[in-house]
Amino acid sequence: MSRLLADSYLTDDQSIEPPSLRLLAIHRASAHILRRSRVGKYINNILRDMEGIGVRADASTELGRIMKLRLGGWLDRAVGAHA
């Protein structure tokens, strides 16, 4: 496999290995599956919701989802209260 030469601010003679073609193919296939199945949109919605997670005064908070995210290591900050 040939080496890709790129400008580097660390040293003048440093080169960077190109990404594995096999890993790029896997990434492409995964992205295609996520897009076609709309799972990517679902994941984006969860991540967007995580930005505004809080306990709502009207009792409409999905506590189960918050606990799963917290226990799974996806949510590492305190949950706030919203009026």
Helices and strands as residue ranges (DSSP letters): H 21-37, H 39-51, E 54-56, H 63-71, E 80-82
